[in-house]
């Protein structure tokens, strides 16, 4: 599956962040998150509606990361 590698990395990052949210402040982790989100945007742009199944995989976790960032919990 096209998205298997980024999804595995995403799951690992989210699992680690659920234990220690500060992991999201690490440069390497931030680069991985950026790459994963950029990959998802590119695939979504190409696939359109069939991308919905992928969106279900990352949506809730992605919202939680954005929510923490918006509250300033990631960048203090």
OpenMM code with the backbone's topology and positions (N, CA, C; nanometers):
from openmm import Vec3, app, unit

residues = "UNK UNK UNK UNK UNK UNK UNK UNK UNK UNK UNK UNK UNK UNK UNK UNK UNK UNK UNK UNK UNK UNK UNK UNK UNK UNK UNK UNK UNK UNK UNK UNK UNK UNK UNK UNK UNK UNK UNK UNK UNK UNK UNK UNK UNK UNK UNK UNK UNK UNK UNK UNK UNK UNK UNK UNK UNK UNK UNK UNK UNK UNK UNK UNK UNK UNK UNK UNK UNK UNK UNK UNK UNK UNK UNK UNK".split()
positions = [
    Vec3(0.0840, -0.1185, 0.0000),
    Vec3(0.0000, 0.0000, 0.0000),
    Vec3(0.0887, 0.1251, 0.0000),
    Vec3(0.0509, 0.2200, -0.0754),
    Vec3(0.1250, 0.3448, -0.0919),
    Vec3(0.1515, 0.4169, 0.0403),
    Vec3(0.0535, 0.4201, 0.1257),
    Vec3(0.0642, 0.4988, 0.2484),
    Vec3(0.1122, 0.4178, 0.3693),
    Vec3(0.1476, 0.2921, 0.3503),
    Vec3(0.1896, 0.2081, 0.4637),
    Vec3(0.3121, 0.2653, 0.5372),
    Vec3(0.4198, 0.3036, 0.4668),
    Vec3(0.5352, 0.3582, 0.5408),
    Vec3(0.5043, 0.4871, 0.6179),
    Vec3(0.4385, 0.5875, 0.5552),
    Vec3(0.4092, 0.7075, 0.6345),
    Vec3(0.3108, 0.6800, 0.7478),
    Vec3(0.2167, 0.5873, 0.7257),
    Vec3(0.1206, 0.5553, 0.8320),
    Vec3(0.1900, 0.4876, 0.9498),
    Vec3(0.2868, 0.4019, 0.9220),
    Vec3(0.3610, 0.3357, 1.0296),
    Vec3(0.4403, 0.4384, 1.1103),
    Vec3(0.5047, 0.5305, 1.0406),
    Vec3(0.5800, 0.6362, 1.1095),
    Vec3(0.4857, 0.7234, 1.1905),
    Vec3(0.3717, 0.7569, 1.1331),
    Vec3(0.2701, 0.8383, 1.2012),
    Vec3(0.2255, 0.7690, 1.3297),
    Vec3(0.1926, 0.6401, 1.3215),
    Vec3(0.1480, 0.5650, 1.4396),
    Vec3(0.2562, 0.5636, 1.5476),
    Vec3(0.3803, 0.5470, 1.5068),
    Vec3(0.4905, 0.5474, 1.6034),
    Vec3(0.5019, 0.6830, 1.6733),
    Vec3(0.4949, 0.7895, 1.5960),
    Vec3(0.5051, 0.9248, 1.6528),
    Vec3(0.3900, 0.9507, 1.7485),
    Vec3(0.2693, 0.9176, 1.7085),
    Vec3(0.1522, 0.9417, 1.7930),
    Vec3(0.1594, 0.8575, 1.9201),
    Vec3(0.2051, 0.7341, 1.9085),
    Vec3(0.2191, 0.6479, 2.0265),
    Vec3(0.3198, 0.7076, 2.1244),
    Vec3(0.4310, 0.7551, 2.0721),
    Vec3(0.5318, 0.8172, 2.1580),
    Vec3(0.4794, 0.9469, 2.2193),
    Vec3(0.4083, 1.0254, 2.1396),
    Vec3(0.3558, 1.1537, 2.1869),
    Vec3(0.2463, 1.1341, 2.2916),
    Vec3(0.1767, 1.0226, 2.2861),
    Vec3(0.0736, 0.9975, 2.3873),
    Vec3(0.1364, 0.9719, 2.5240),
    Vec3(0.2625, 0.9305, 2.5245),
    Vec3(0.3353, 0.9095, 2.6494),
    Vec3(0.4086, 1.0367, 2.6932),
    Vec3(0.4744, 1.1016, 2.5961),
    Vec3(0.5537, 1.2223, 2.6240),
    Vec3(0.5303, 1.3199, 2.5093),
    Vec3(0.4431, 1.4180, 2.5315),
    Vec3(0.4063, 1.5102, 2.4237),
    Vec3(0.5260, 1.5905, 2.3741),
    Vec3(0.6261, 1.6090, 2.4572),
    Vec3(0.7435, 1.6870, 2.4172),
    Vec3(0.8204, 1.6239, 2.3026),
    Vec3(0.7929, 1.4975, 2.2736),
    Vec3(0.8588, 1.4326, 2.1593),
    Vec3(0.8302, 1.5101, 2.0314),
    Vec3(0.7140, 1.5763, 2.0268),
    Vec3(0.6758, 1.6517, 1.9074),
    Vec3(0.7597, 1.7781, 1.8886),
    Vec3(0.8386, 1.8123, 1.9886),
    Vec3(0.9258, 1.9290, 1.9781),
    Vec3(1.0603, 1.8956, 1.9154),
    Vec3(1.0913, 1.7682, 1.9036),
    Vec3(1.2201, 1.7273, 1.8480),
    Vec3(1.2244, 1.7528, 1.6972),
    Vec3(1.3367, 1.8060, 1.6504),
    Vec3(1.3503, 1.8427, 1.5092),
    Vec3(1.3216, 1.7260, 1.4157),
    Vec3(1.3778, 1.6102, 1.4452),
    Vec3(1.3595, 1.4936, 1.3576),
    Vec3(1.2126, 1.4518, 1.3517),
    Vec3(1.1457, 1.4570, 1.4641),
    Vec3(1.0037, 1.4213, 1.4690),
    Vec3(0.9219, 1.5237, 1.3911),
    Vec3(0.9548, 1.6516, 1.4091),
    Vec3(0.8834, 1.7566, 1.3358),
    Vec3(0.9020, 1.7403, 1.1850),
    Vec3(1.0228, 1.7051, 1.1426),
    Vec3(1.0473, 1.6821, 0.9996),
    Vec3(0.9650, 1.5651, 0.9494),
    Vec3(0.9573, 1.4582, 1.0293),
    Vec3(0.8762, 1.3436, 0.9901),
    Vec3(0.7287, 1.3806, 0.9795),
    Vec3(0.6786, 1.4580, 1.0759),
    Vec3(0.5386, 1.5012, 1.0713),
    Vec3(0.5138, 1.5855, 0.9468),
    Vec3(0.6041, 1.6782, 0.9184),
    Vec3(0.5910, 1.7614, 0.7980),
    Vec3(0.5876, 1.6752, 0.6716),
    Vec3(0.6780, 1.5799, 0.6636),
    Vec3(0.6825, 1.4921, 0.5458),
    Vec3(0.5560, 1.4084, 0.5330),
    Vec3(0.5079, 1.3574, 0.6440),
    Vec3(0.3861, 1.2764, 0.6414),
    Vec3(0.2679, 1.3614, 0.5954),
    Vec3(0.2550, 1.4810, 0.6503),
    Vec3(0.1434, 1.5679, 0.6107),
    Vec3(0.1561, 1.6110, 0.4644),
    Vec3(0.2778, 1.6406, 0.4196),
    Vec3(0.2983, 1.6770, 0.2790),
    Vec3(0.2647, 1.5600, 0.1869),
    Vec3(0.3022, 1.4396, 0.2280),
    Vec3(0.2691, 1.3205, 0.1489),
    Vec3(0.1191, 1.3027, 0.1408),
    Vec3(0.0512, 1.3213, 0.2526),
    Vec3(-0.0944, 1.3080, 0.2531),
    Vec3(-0.1609, 1.4119, 0.1642),
    Vec3(-0.1108, 1.5347, 0.1668),
    Vec3(-0.1662, 1.6396, 0.0806),
    Vec3(-0.1474, 1.6028, -0.0666),
    Vec3(-0.0280, 1.5563, -0.1009),
    Vec3(-0.0005, 1.5201, -0.2410),
    Vec3(-0.0894, 1.4052, -0.2867),
    Vec3(-0.1035, 1.3047, -0.2034),
    Vec3(-0.1869, 1.1894, -0.2402),
    Vec3(-0.3339, 1.2301, -0.2475),
    Vec3(-0.3780, 1.3121, -0.1536),
    Vec3(-0.5161, 1.3589, -0.1552),
    Vec3(-0.5453, 1.4388, -0.2817),
    Vec3(-0.4518, 1.5247, -0.3186),
    Vec3(-0.4700, 1.6058, -0.4393),
    Vec3(-0.4814, 1.5186, -0.5638),
    Vec3(-0.4069, 1.4096, -0.5656),
    Vec3(-0.4085, 1.3195, -0.6815),
    Vec3(-0.5312, 1.2290, -0.6827),
    Vec3(-0.5667, 1.1755, -0.5660),
    Vec3(-0.6746, 1.0762, -0.5598),
    Vec3(-0.8136, 1.1361, -0.5488),
    Vec3(-0.8247, 1.2450, -0.4786),
    Vec3(-0.9563, 1.3021, -0.4554),
    Vec3(-1.0366, 1.2189, -0.3568),
    Vec3(-1.1661, 1.1943, -0.3848),
    Vec3(-1.2540, 1.1240, -0.2909),
    Vec3(-1.2037, 0.9877, -0.2408),
    Vec3(-1.1347, 0.9081, -0.3208),
    Vec3(-1.0853, 0.7810, -0.2656),
    Vec3(-0.9875, 0.7984, -0.1490),
    Vec3(-0.9372, 0.9191, -0.1285),
    Vec3(-0.8451, 0.9453, -0.0188),
    Vec3(-0.9151, 0.9397, 0.1171),
    Vec3(-1.0462, 0.9399, 0.1177),
    Vec3(-1.1220, 0.9421, 0.2433),
    Vec3(-1.0824, 0.8283, 0.3364),
    Vec3(-1.0543, 0.7118, 0.2833),
    Vec3(-1.0158, 0.6001, 0.3700),
    Vec3(-0.8847, 0.6290, 0.4430),
    Vec3(-0.7920, 0.6961, 0.3766),
    Vec3(-0.6661, 0.7356, 0.4404),
    Vec3(-0.6918, 0.8432, 0.5449),
    Vec3(-0.7796, 0.9340, 0.5152),
    Vec3(-0.8092, 1.0429, 0.6075),
    Vec3(-0.8642, 0.9886, 0.7390),
    Vec3(-0.9422, 0.8817, 0.7311),
    Vec3(-0.9964, 0.8206, 0.8527),
    Vec3(-0.8856, 0.7677, 0.9429),
    Vec3(-0.7740, 0.7304, 0.8853),
    Vec3(-0.6629, 0.6737, 0.9621),
    Vec3(-0.5934, 0.7805, 1.0468),
    Vec3(-0.5768, 0.9008, 0.9937),
    Vec3(-0.4952, 1.0021, 1.0619),
    Vec3(-0.5734, 1.1205, 1.1168),
    Vec3(-0.6997, 1.1346, 1.0834),
    Vec3(-0.7753, 1.2571, 1.1112),
    Vec3(-0.7776, 1.2960, 1.2587),
    Vec3(-0.8219, 1.2072, 1.3461),
    Vec3(-0.8358, 1.2414, 1.4883),
    Vec3(-0.7004, 1.2747, 1.5502),
    Vec3(-0.5999, 1.1933, 1.5198),
    Vec3(-0.4658, 1.2206, 1.5723),
    Vec3(-0.4137, 1.3548, 1.5223),
    Vec3(-0.4377, 1.3819, 1.3952),
    Vec3(-0.3916, 1.5069, 1.3358),
    Vec3(-0.4589, 1.6261, 1.4044),
    Vec3(-0.5877, 1.6151, 1.4308),
    Vec3(-0.6581, 1.7234, 1.5002),
    Vec3(-0.6017, 1.7464, 1.6395),
    Vec3(-0.5676, 1.6395, 1.7089),
    Vec3(-0.5113, 1.6541, 1.8428),
    Vec3(-0.3753, 1.7230, 1.8382),
    Vec3(-0.2932, 1.6900, 1.7401),
    Vec3(-0.1638, 1.7563, 1.7253),
    Vec3(-0.1849, 1.9043, 1.6959),
    Vec3(-0.2755, 1.9356, 1.6033),
    Vec3(-0.3027, 2.0756, 1.5701),
    Vec3(-0.3593, 2.1503, 1.6911),
    Vec3(-0.4464, 2.0855, 1.7665),
    Vec3(-0.5072, 2.1489, 1.8835),
    Vec3(-0.3986, 2.1849, 1.9857),
    Vec3(-0.3070, 2.0928, 2.0116),
    Vec3(-0.1985, 2.1200, 2.1068),
    Vec3(-0.1096, 2.2339, 2.0551),
    Vec3(-0.0827, 2.2337, 1.9267),
    Vec3(0.0000, 2.3403, 1.8695),
    Vec3(-0.0704, 2.4748, 1.8823),
    Vec3(-0.2002, 2.4765, 1.8551),
    Vec3(-0.2765, 2.6013, 1.8628),
    Vec3(-0.2830, 2.6549, 2.0056),
    Vec3(-0.2848, 2.5666, 2.1020),
    Vec3(-0.2886, 2.6075, 2.2419),
    Vec3(-0.1498, 2.6445, 2.2948),
    Vec3(-0.0499, 2.6293, 2.2116),
    Vec3(0.0864, 2.6624, 2.2525),
    Vec3(0.1509, 2.5544, 2.3371),
    Vec3(0.0921, 2.4376, 2.3395),
    Vec3(0.1454, 2.3298, 2.4234),
    Vec3(0.2670, 2.2626, 2.3607),
    Vec3(0.2928, 2.2891, 2.2371),
    Vec3(0.4080, 2.2267, 2.1707),
    Vec3(0.5284, 2.3189, 2.1613),
    Vec3(0.5034, 2.4479, 2.1592),
    Vec3(0.6109, 2.5413, 2.1275),
    Vec3(0.6332, 2.6428, 2.2394),
    Vec3(0.6675, 2.5929, 2.3540),
    Vec3(0.6952, 2.6831, 2.4666),
    Vec3(0.8417, 2.7030, 2.4813),
] * unit.nanometer
topology = app.Topology()
chain = topology.addChain("A")
for resn in residues:
    res = topology.addResidue(resn, chain)
    for name in ("N", "CA", "C"):
        topology.addAtom(name, app.Element.getBySymbol(name[0]), res)
